[in-house]
């Protein structure tokens, strides 16, 4: 049997752990640059505030609400405390996301689920919903449908059928609007209809991924509990830049900031990349992306930064629109220990060897580790004094390592 633990309104619950006066009050947690709601309490949801809503729209809808900036360092602290409690009960635990985990359950009973739920509430202060079932998909459906602060077990065929009956197919993780539309054309709109459908049809409509979900809904596990996260195929850093802008200096500053954050991630995983991609999204024009290939694997800040800036030059069209989102992406990842040297890697005039570039990067990382993240950074990021002055921007969800999902 597999268990699924999912914290209820995790960001809000985490804020209530350290600020008890927020209990029972409508609370909204703000995302990048404090512009949008990324999490909300049930009280705020009842008032009509939705996830992704700009704060200037949310405040008139819920003027009595309390709006706080995110703090992923604090959220990670509580997340790992929850993870530790689950690991006390099971030798096989998957750190799925900041507020979710899967585990191999030694005991699959309502009493076991209740004990785990109470242990998390007592020791961490966060309410959580829990599902126990033969597969990960069923376990997650149980915890989702048991919210808030509920739990359930599917151990028999009757319980499985009862869980799936009438539940919208979009409740299945992996079935979004496009897939649901394909299924609806064949009269499949609920989970029980999906599970009862012809397996070959599901595979034809939703490929192998859909077929695996079919097996999982019917009680046959296809998705194992992942203890160690597999190596990334790509690593990206970026996201919203706050208020959309056409200012080339500010856009360049964000590109450099995200390139430096990408280098941090490569350092963490001890990887190099042979490819860098810059992806720009605009508020009033189609998005654009371009890729640069590097000769040999690279992880040096100067190389990644210059590649990203070169890509910006290729993509930049002043009249095209205001930039809202961006991502700097490392691809074709390789282990640093097996990185192939290039023919022209040795020092020659202005060309610096990878070893010297890496030594400079090591000094920068050492200073930032001792003084503070981004204490030593490229001068190109100086236009972002507002971003670096806000502690909420120092640590993002992607800086929480070890999760099997985002």
N, C-alpha and C positions, 0 to 999 in steps of 0.2 A: 504493500500500500504506500501511496505517496501523499504527503501533506503539503498544504500551501498556507503560508501565513501572509496576510496583507494588512498592514496598518491602516486604520481608518483616518481619513483626512490627515495624512501623516505630517505635512508641514505645519498645519494648524495645530495638531495635537502636540508637536514638538515645541511650538511657541507657548502652548498652555502649560507644559511641564515646568518651564522656567518663569512664566508669568501667569500665576494662578488666577488673577483677576480677569483673564480672558475667557475663562470657562463660562459657557452659557451666553457669551456675547458674539454677535456676528463678526467674524474675522476673515480678512482676505490677505493672502501673502502675495507680494509683488515680485515680478521677475526682473529680467534685465533692465537696468536703468530705472526701475520703479514705474514702468509705464503700464504694464498689463497684469491682470490677475492670473497667477499660475496655480493657485490653490485657494479653496474657500471652505468655510465651515458649513455644516448643514443649515445653520441659522441664516447665513448669508445666501446660500443657494435658495432657500425658501423665500427670501426677499426678492429674488429674480436676477441675482448677479451670476453670470456665467464665466467659466474658465476662458481666458483669452480676452476678456472684456477690458478695454482701456480704463484706467482709473478715473478719468474725467467723465466716463459714462457710468461707472459703477457707483461713484459717490452720490449722484442724484437718486439712483435706484435704492441705495441703502446708506442714507446719511448717518445713521446711528452706528455704522460699522467701524471697526478698527482695522487700519491697513498698515501692515508691517513689511519691511524689506526682508527678502530671503536671507538665510544664513546657513549655507551648506556645510560649513564646518560643524556647527551644532547638530544639524540633521544627521551628519555622518556619525557623530558620537553616539547618538541614540540608536541609529541604524545598526551599528556594530554591536551595541549592547543587546539588541534584539537577536541578532545573528548568533551571539555567544550563548544566549539562553537556548535557542533551537539546537545548537551544536552539543549542548549538554544532554540532549535527548536522543540525538541521532548521529551516527558516524559519517553519514553522507548528507551534506547540506549544500544547496546551490544558492549563492548570493545572486538572486535574479535581478533585483533592482534595489534602489535605496530604501524602498518600503515593502519589498516582497522577498520571500525566500521559499524554495521547495526543499523537501527533505524526505528521506526514506523513513517511513513510520514504523517503529517497533511495535506499537500498540495502536490499533485503529478502532477507537471507540469514542462515544460522546464524552465520556469521563476524561479520556486522555486529551481531547481537544479543549475541554473546559479547563483542565489543569494548566495546559500550556498558555491559554488565553489569560488566565489569572496571574500566572507567573510573570508574563510580559507586563501586564498592567501594574502589578505590585512593585516590580523591580525597575521598570523603565518609566512607567507612568503613561504609556501610550496604549490606547485601546486598539485591538486588532481582531480581525475576523479570520476564521480558520476553516479549511476544508480538508477532508481525508477521503481518498478514493483510489481506485486501481490505477488511474492515469493522471498525468499533470493537467490535462485539459479539463477533466471532470473535477479535480480538486480545486482548480481556479474558479470554475463555474459555481461550485458550492460556496466558496468564500465570498465571491462577488454577490451572489444572490442572498447571502446571509447578512450583508451589511445593513446597518452598522452594528458592530460588536456582537456578531453572531457566530455560530459554528455549526457544522453539519458533517455527516458521514454518509458515503455511498458504499455499502458493503454487499448489497444484494441486487439482483436484476430488477426487482420491484422498485427499489430506491433509485436506481439509475433512470428508469423510465419516468418515475415521478419527478425527478430533477429536470429532465429534458422537456417534459410536456409543456407546450405552449411558450417556451422560452425563445425569444427572438434569436435568429441565427447570428445576428450581429453581436450577441453577447459572447460569442466564441472568439478568443484571441486569435487573430489571423484572418478573420472574416470582416472586411471593411465594406464600404458602400458599393464599390465596383464588383466585388465578389458576390455580395448579397443580391445585386441586380441580376447577375448571371443565374444565380440559383432561383430567384423569383420567377424567371421566365419558364421554369419547369415546376412551378408550384411549391418550391421549397423555401419556406419563410421562417420555420421554427427549428429548434435543435432536434426535436424528436423526428421531424420530417427529414432532416439532414441525415440522422443516424439510420433511418429506415430506407433511405434512397439507395439506388443501385450504385455499388462501389465504382464500377467502370464509368458511370456517368459523372460521378464526383471527380474522378481523376481527369476525365476529358475536360470538364469545366474549370477545375482549379489545380490541375497538374498533381504532381506527387505530394506537394504540401497539403492540398485538400484531402487527398486520400489518407494521409497520416492522421489528419483531424478526424476523418470518418472512423478509422480504427480506434482512435483514442476515445471518441464518444461512445463507441460500442464496447469499451472496457478493456481493449487490448493496448498496452503501452507501446508507443513508438518513440516517445521523447524521453530520453534518460535524464536522471538528475545529474547535472553537470557540476562536478566538484571543482575542477580547474578550468578556467576560461581558456578556450582555444586562442591561438595567436590571431591577432587582427589581420584582416586582409587590407584594410585601410584604416588610417587614423585621421580624424578631422578635428579642427578647432575653429570656432566661430560662433555665429548666431546673430541675434539682433544687434544693431549698432545704436539702438535708441531712436531718436528722431531722425527720419530719413534726411539725407543730405546730398547735395551736388558738389560740395566743397572738396576739391581734389586733395587738399592737404589733410583734411580730417579722414577722408576715405583711406589715403595712404597710411595714416597713423594706425587705423584699425587693421589694415593688412599686415603691418609690421608687428603689431601686438599679437595678432592671431598666429603669425609665423613663429614668434618666440614661444608662445604657448604650445605650439605643435612640437617645437624642439624639446620642450620639457617632457612631453609625452613620449617622444622617441627615446629620450634618455631613460625614462622610467622603464620602458620595455627593452632597453638595450638593442634597439633596432636602427637601421638606416633605411633610406628610401631611394629609389631610382626614378621617382616620378613625383611631381608636385602639381596640383590642380588648384586653380582659383575659381570659385563659384560666386557670382554676384547676383543678388536679387534686388529688383527695383520696385518702387511703390507705384510707378506709372508707366512701366515698360516691361517687355519680356526679359527674363533672366538670361544671363550669358555665363559660359564657363570655358576655360581653356586650360590645356595641360602642357607642362614642360617636362622633358626627359633629361635626367642627369646622367652623366657618364660615371658609372660605378655608383655604389651606394653611398649616400651622404646623410649626415646628421648634424653638421656644423651650422651654428646660427647664421653665419655670414652667407653660406651657400643657400640655405632654405629661404632666408630673407630676400636675397637678391633674385632668386627664382620667382618668388611671389610678386616682387615689385616689377619684374620684367613682364609677368603675366598681366599685372594691372595696366601697364602701358599698352598692351595689346588689346585689352578689353575696354579701356576707358573711352567713352564717347560723351563729352560734356553735355550734349543736348539729348542724350538718350533717356534720362530719368534720374530720380533720386535713389541712392542706394539705401536699402532697408536692412538686408541681411547679407552675410557673406560667410564663406567657409574656405579655409586653406586646408587642403587634403594631401596627405602623403600616401602614395601608392607604390606597388611593387616593392614591398618591404622585405628586408633581408637582415639576418643576424649580423651584428657588427663583427663577431668573431670570425666570420667567413667572408667578410667583405673583400671584393676583388679590387686590387690596386689598378689605377689607370696608368697609361703609358707616360702621361705628363704630370703625374702627381708630385714629383720631386720639386723642391724649390727652384725657381728660375725667375729672377727679376722680381716682378710684383706678384707672381703666383706663389701662394702659400701652400705648403703641404698639408694634407689632412691632419697630421699629427700636431702641427703648430696651431691650426684652427681649433682642433679639439682641446688643446691646452688652454687657449684663450677662453673657450666655452666653459671649461672646468673651473677656471678662476671666477668667471661670472656666476656660475651656479653656487660656488662656495660662499661668495659674498651674499648672494640672495638667501641662502640657507641660514646664514648667521644674522643678517640684518632684517630681512623681510622680503617676501616675494615681490619681484619687480622693482626692488630698490635700485638695482643696476640694470638698466635697459637701454634700448636704442634711443638716441635723441629724436628719431622720427616720431616717437610716441608723445612728445611734449605737448602737442595740441590736445591730448586727452587728459589734461589735468583733472577735469571733472570726473572722469572714469576712474582714474587711479586714486583720487581722493576719497572715494566711497568704498569702505571696507566690504560692502556687499558684492563688489565686482572682483574681489581678490581670489575667490574660490567658487568654482562652478560644479555642477553635478558631474561633468566629465572628469573632474579632478578626483573623484571618488573611484579608486581603482578596484578591480576584482569582480565587478558586476558582469553577469553573463548577458544581460540586456543593457540598454542605454541607461 
